[in-house]
Amino acid sequence: MEDQFGRRIDYLRISVTDKCNLRCSYCMPVEGLDWIDREEFLTYEEIASVVRQMAGQGLRRIRLTGGEPLVRRDLPDLVGLLSAIPEIEDISVSTNAILLPQFGRELRDAGASRVNVSLDTLRRERFREVARRSERFFDATLEGIEAAERLGFSPLKINTVLMRGVNDDEIEDFAAITRDKPWHIRFIELMPTGDNLHLSKRFLSTDSVLRRLERIGDLHPAPGPLGNGPATYFQFEGAPGTVGVITPLSHNYCDRCNRMRLTADGKLRTCLFGTHEVDLRAPLRETGDVLPAVRTALAGKPERHLLQLGSASGSGGLRALSQVGG
């Protein structure tokens, strides 16, 4: 699959639900959203059908997202369906890790090899401010990370959204983890959507993060772990892990975009922050054939996103990142 700009698309991020057991300030309003009705969700069999058809056209890598994907019942069943598709080489899951102790083994046995864990603070008392849930969820997240390590999910990536005056005093603490553990800490710039514009004053460029980290040790460019994403990686001398930065605002990476996104209700979204999306659910349920719609989506994939700090005009109409899985 190629888009109109010659970019090869071999990666699909699949949101299986818009719900989450946290309410992270940059991701979802504390009161939640207007949830997608259950009958509008793609079934696991329908998702597998979409992937099977796209795999015949070059799709090779899958990431399951939400909301929080593990709040959807029987997620390992979907992983099993996807891992049975011969062309699919890699299945990973983005999660807050809270439910990994419960479901991690089933995910691993079904065919998921990697997890990305969202963790925005290392301080238990701060978790309530960031995730807007009690500290017991923080404890559960750490238990989930331990479970992921124990179960052999590798590489283990930790995603940290930076917010000035909220968690930027922990940058060095997060980076220091990579000197002791083979973890890949990825600092992500805050991305504006309709419901988080009040956080625009909290934006922090990852350029300043790298300058800060140079004061505690020499960072060298590193190839980074296996993955499909846009992070640029660095490493302290002799460290088993890496420090990554993801820079949607300060340095966009649209020229090498290799992905599309499938929403929980069956829309193929060609850019996280674009307005262009194509409905796959209707043709899937009417004829079973989604490839004409996929081709339409590829032909309309935009060259780049138009994110602007402090404005929702470039966010593609998103109220919250949880609507499409980030």
Secondary structure as a PSIPRED ss2 file (coil, helix, strand):
# PSIPRED VFORMAT (PSIPRED V4.0)

   1 M C   1.000  0.000  0.000
   2 E E   0.000  0.000  1.000
   3 D C   1.000  0.000  0.000
   4 Q C   1.000  0.000  0.000
   5 F C   1.000  0.000  0.000
   6 G C   1.000  0.000  0.000
   7 R C   1.000  0.000  0.000
   8 R E   0.000  0.000  1.000
   9 I C   1.000  0.000  0.000
  10 D C   1.000  0.000  0.000
  11 Y E   0.000  0.000  1.000
  12 L E   0.000  0.000  1.000
  13 R E   0.000  0.000  1.000
  14 I E   0.000  0.000  1.000
  15 S E   0.000  0.000  1.000
  16 V C   1.000  0.000  0.000
  17 T C   1.000  0.000  0.000
  18 D C   1.000  0.000  0.000
  19 K C   1.000  0.000  0.000
  20 C C   1.000  0.000  0.000
  21 N C   1.000  0.000  0.000
  22 L C   1.000  0.000  0.000
  23 R C   1.000  0.000  0.000
  24 C C   1.000  0.000  0.000
  25 S C   1.000  0.000  0.000
  26 Y C   1.000  0.000  0.000
  27 C C   1.000  0.000  0.000
  28 M C   1.000  0.000  0.000
  29 P C   1.000  0.000  0.000
  30 V C   1.000  0.000  0.000
  31 E C   1.000  0.000  0.000
  32 G C   1.000  0.000  0.000
  33 L C   1.000  0.000  0.000
  34 D C   1.000  0.000  0.000
  35 W C   1.000  0.000  0.000
  36 I C   1.000  0.000  0.000
  37 D C   1.000  0.000  0.000
  38 R H   0.000  1.000  0.000
  39 E H   0.000  1.000  0.000
  40 E H   0.000  1.000  0.000
  41 F C   1.000  0.000  0.000
  42 L C   1.000  0.000  0.000
  43 T C   1.000  0.000  0.000
  44 Y H   0.000  1.000  0.000
  45 E H   0.000  1.000  0.000
  46 E H   0.000  1.000  0.000
  47 I H   0.000  1.000  0.000
  48 A H   0.000  1.000  0.000
  49 S H   0.000  1.000  0.000
  50 V H   0.000  1.000  0.000
  51 V H   0.000  1.000  0.000
  52 R H   0.000  1.000  0.000
  53 Q H   0.000  1.000  0.000
  54 M H   0.000  1.000  0.000
  55 A H   0.000  1.000  0.000
  56 G C   1.000  0.000  0.000
  57 Q C   1.000  0.000  0.000
  58 G C   1.000  0.000  0.000
  59 L C   1.000  0.000  0.000
  60 R C   1.000  0.000  0.000
  61 R E   0.000  0.000  1.000
  62 I E   0.000  0.000  1.000
  63 R E   0.000  0.000  1.000
  64 L E   0.000  0.000  1.000
  65 T E   0.000  0.000  1.000
  66 G C   1.000  0.000  0.000
  67 G C   1.000  0.000  0.000
  68 E C   1.000  0.000  0.000
  69 P H   0.000  1.000  0.000
  70 L H   0.000  1.000  0.000
  71 V H   0.000  1.000  0.000
  72 R C   1.000  0.000  0.000
  73 R C   1.000  0.000  0.000
  74 D C   1.000  0.000  0.000
  75 L H   0.000  1.000  0.000
  76 P H   0.000  1.000  0.000
  77 D H   0.000  1.000  0.000
  78 L H   0.000  1.000  0.000
  79 V H   0.000  1.000  0.000
  80 G H   0.000  1.000  0.000
  81 L H   0.000  1.000  0.000
  82 L H   0.000  1.000  0.000
  83 S H   0.000  1.000  0.000
  84 A C   1.000  0.000  0.000
  85 I C   1.000  0.000  0.000
  86 P C   1.000  0.000  0.000
  87 E C   1.000  0.000  0.000
  88 I C   1.000  0.000  0.000
  89 E C   1.000  0.000  0.000
  90 D E   0.000  0.000  1.000
  91 I E   0.000  0.000  1.000
  92 S E   0.000  0.000  1.000
  93 V E   0.000  0.000  1.000
  94 S E   0.000  0.000  1.000
  95 T E   0.000  0.000  1.000
  96 N C   1.000  0.000  0.000
  97 A C   1.000  0.000  0.000
  98 I C   1.000  0.000  0.000
  99 L C   1.000  0.000  0.000
 100 L H   0.000  1.000  0.000
 101 P H   0.000  1.000  0.000
 102 Q H   0.000  1.000  0.000
 103 F H   0.000  1.000  0.000
 104 G H   0.000  1.000  0.000
 105 R H   0.000  1.000  0.000
 106 E H   0.000  1.000  0.000
 107 L H   0.000  1.000  0.000
 108 R H   0.000  1.000  0.000
 109 D H   0.000  1.000  0.000
 110 A H   0.000  1.000  0.000
 111 G C   1.000  0.000  0.000
 112 A C   1.000  0.000  0.000
 113 S C   1.000  0.000  0.000
 114 R E   0.000  0.000  1.000
 115 V E   0.000  0.000  1.000
 116 N E   0.000  0.000  1.000
 117 V E   0.000  0.000  1.000
 118 S E   0.000  0.000  1.000
 119 L C   1.000  0.000  0.000
 120 D C   1.000  0.000  0.000
 121 T C   1.000  0.000  0.000
 122 L C   1.000  0.000  0.000
 123 R C   1.000  0.000  0.000
 124 R H   0.000  1.000  0.000
 125 E H   0.000  1.000  0.000
 126 R H   0.000  1.000  0.000
 127 F H   0.000  1.000  0.000
 128 R H   0.000  1.000  0.000
 129 E H   0.000  1.000  0.000
 130 V H   0.000  1.000  0.000
 131 A H   0.000  1.000  0.000
 132 R C   1.000  0.000  0.000
 133 R C   1.000  0.000  0.000
 134 S C   1.000  0.000  0.000
 135 E H   0.000  1.000  0.000
 136 R H   0.000  1.000  0.000
 137 F H   0.000  1.000  0.000
 138 F H   0.000  1.000  0.000
 139 D H   0.000  1.000  0.000
 140 A H   0.000  1.000  0.000
 141 T H   0.000  1.000  0.000
 142 L H   0.000  1.000  0.000
 143 E H   0.000  1.000  0.000
 144 G H   0.000  1.000  0.000
 145 I H   0.000  1.000  0.000
 146 E H   0.000  1.000  0.000
 147 A H   0.000  1.000  0.000
 148 A H   0.000  1.000  0.000
 149 E H   0.000  1.000  0.000
 150 R H   0.000  1.000  0.000
 151 L H   0.000  1.000  0.000
 152 G C   1.000  0.000  0.000
 153 F C   1.000  0.000  0.000
 154 S C   1.000  0.000  0.000
 155 P C   1.000  0.000  0.000
 156 L E   0.000  0.000  1.000
 157 K E   0.000  0.000  1.000
 158 I E   0.000  0.000  1.000
 159 N E   0.000  0.000  1.000
 160 T E   0.000  0.000  1.000
 161 V E   0.000  0.000  1.000
 162 L C   1.000  0.000  0.000
 163 M C   1.000  0.000  0.000
 164 R C   1.000  0.000  0.000
 165 G C   1.000  0.000  0.000
 166 V C   1.000  0.000  0.000
 167 N C   1.000  0.000  0.000
 168 D H   0.000  1.000  0.000
 169 D H   0.000  1.000  0.000
 170 E H   0.000  1.000  0.000
 171 I H   0.000  1.000  0.000
 172 E H   0.000  1.000  0.000
 173 D H   0.000  1.000  0.000
 174 F H   0.000  1.000  0.000
 175 A H   0.000  1.000  0.000
 176 A H   0.000  1.000  0.000
 177 I H   0.000  1.000  0.000
 178 T C   1.000  0.000  0.000
 179 R C   1.000  0.000  0.000
 180 D C   1.000  0.000  0.000
 181 K C   1.000  0.000  0.000
 182 P C   1.000  0.000  0.000
 183 W E   0.000  0.000  1.000
 184 H E   0.000  0.000  1.000
 185 I E   0.000  0.000  1.000
 186 R E   0.000  0.000  1.000
 187 F E   0.000  0.000  1.000
 188 I E   0.000  0.000  1.000
 189 E C   1.000  0.000  0.000
 190 L C   1.000  0.000  0.000
 191 M C   1.000  0.000  0.000
 192 P C   1.000  0.000  0.000
 193 T C   1.000  0.000  0.000
 194 G C   1.000  0.000  0.000
 195 D C   1.000  0.000  0.000
 196 N C   1.000  0.000  0.000
 197 L H   0.000  1.000  0.000
 198 H H   0.000  1.000  0.000
 199 L H   0.000  1.000  0.000
 200 S H   0.000  1.000  0.000
 201 K H   0.000  1.000  0.000
 202 R H   0.000  1.000  0.000
 203 F C   1.000  0.000  0.000
 204 L C   1.000  0.000  0.000
 205 S C   1.000  0.000  0.000
 206 T H   0.000  1.000  0.000
 207 D H   0.000  1.000  0.000
 208 S H   0.000  1.000  0.000
 209 V H   0.000  1.000  0.000
 210 L H   0.000  1.000  0.000
 211 R H   0.000  1.000  0.000
 212 R H   0.000  1.000  0.000
 213 L H   0.000  1.000  0.000
 214 E H   0.000  1.000  0.000
 215 R C   1.000  0.000  0.000
 216 I C   1.000  0.000  0.000
 217 G C   1.000  0.000  0.000
 218 D C   1.000  0.000  0.000
 219 L E   0.000  0.000  1.000
 220 H E   0.000  0.000  1.000
 221 P E   0.000  0.000  1.000
 222 A E   0.000  0.000  1.000
 223 P C   1.000  0.000  0.000
 224 G C   1.000  0.000  0.000
 225 P C   1.000  0.000  0.000
 226 L C   1.000  0.000  0.000
 227 G C   1.000  0.000  0.000
 228 N C   1.000  0.000  0.000
 229 G C   1.000  0.000  0.000
 230 P C   1.000  0.000  0.000
 231 A C   1.000  0.000  0.000
 232 T E   0.000  0.000  1.000
 233 Y E   0.000  0.000  1.000
 234 F E   0.000  0.000  1.000
 235 Q E   0.000  0.000  1.000
 236 F E   0.000  0.000  1.000
 237 E C   1.000  0.000  0.000
 238 G C   1.000  0.000  0.000
 239 A C   1.000  0.000  0.000
 240 P C   1.000  0.000  0.000
 241 G C   1.000  0.000  0.000
 242 T E   0.000  0.000  1.000
 243 V E   0.000  0.000  1.000
 244 G E   0.000  0.000  1.000
 245 V E   0.000  0.000  1.000
 246 I E   0.000  0.000  1.000
 247 T C   1.000  0.000  0.000
 248 P C   1.000  0.000  0.000
 249 L C   1.000  0.000  0.000
 250 S C   1.000  0.000  0.000
 251 H C   1.000  0.000  0.000
 252 N C   1.000  0.000  0.000
 253 Y C   1.000  0.000  0.000
 254 C H   0.000  1.000  0.000
 255 D H   0.000  1.000  0.000
 256 R H   0.000  1.000  0.000
 257 C C   1.000  0.000  0.000
 258 N C   1.000  0.000  0.000
 259 R E   0.000  0.000  1.000
 260 M E   0.000  0.000  1.000
 261 R E   0.000  0.000  1.000
 262 L E   0.000  0.000  1.000
 263 T C   1.000  0.000  0.000
 264 A C   1.000  0.000  0.000
 265 D C   1.000  0.000  0.000
 266 G C   1.000  0.000  0.000
 267 K E   0.000  0.000  1.000
 268 L E   0.000  0.000  1.000
 269 R E   0.000  0.000  1.000
 270 T C   1.000  0.000  0.000
 271 C C   1.000  0.000  0.000
 272 L C   1.000  0.000  0.000
 273 F C   1.000  0.000  0.000
 274 G C   1.000  0.000  0.000
 275 T C   1.000  0.000  0.000
 276 H C   1.000  0.000  0.000
 277 E E   0.000  0.000  1.000
 278 V E   0.000  0.000  1.000
 279 D E   0.000  0.000  1.000
 280 L C   1.000  0.000  0.000
 281 R H   0.000  1.000  0.000
 282 A H   0.000  1.000  0.000
 283 P H   0.000  1.000  0.000
 284 L H   0.000  1.000  0.000
 285 R H   0.000  1.000  0.000
 286 E H   0.000  1.000  0.000
 287 T C   1.000  0.000  0.000
 288 G C   1.000  0.000  0.000
 289 D C   1.000  0.000  0.000
 290 V C   1.000  0.000  0.000
 291 L H   0.000  1.000  0.000
 292 P H   0.000  1.000  0.000
 293 A H   0.000  1.000  0.000
 294 V H   0.000  1.000  0.000
 295 R H   0.000  1.000  0.000
 296 T H   0.000  1.000  0.000
 297 A H   0.000  1.000  0.000
 298 L H   0.000  1.000  0.000
 299 A H   0.000  1.000  0.000
 300 G H   0.000  1.000  0.000
 301 K C   1.000  0.000  0.000
 302 P C   1.000  0.000  0.000
 303 E C   1.000  0.000  0.000
 304 R C   1.000  0.000  0.000
 305 H C   1.000  0.000  0.000
 306 L C   1.000  0.000  0.000
 307 L C   1.000  0.000  0.000
 308 Q E   0.000  0.000  1.000
 309 L C   1.000  0.000  0.000
 310 G C   1.000  0.000  0.000
 311 S E   0.000  0.000  1.000
 312 A C   1.000  0.000  0.000
 313 S C   1.000  0.000  0.000
 314 G C   1.000  0.000  0.000
 315 S C   1.000  0.000  0.000
 316 G C   1.000  0.000  0.000
 317 G C   1.000  0.000  0.000
 318 L C   1.000  0.000  0.000
 319 R C   1.000  0.000  0.000
 320 A C   1.000  0.000  0.000
 321 L H   0.000  1.000  0.000
 322 S H   0.000  1.000  0.000
 323 Q H   0.000  1.000  0.000
 324 V C   1.000  0.000  0.000
 325 G C   1.000  0.000  0.000
 326 G C   1.000  0.000  0.000
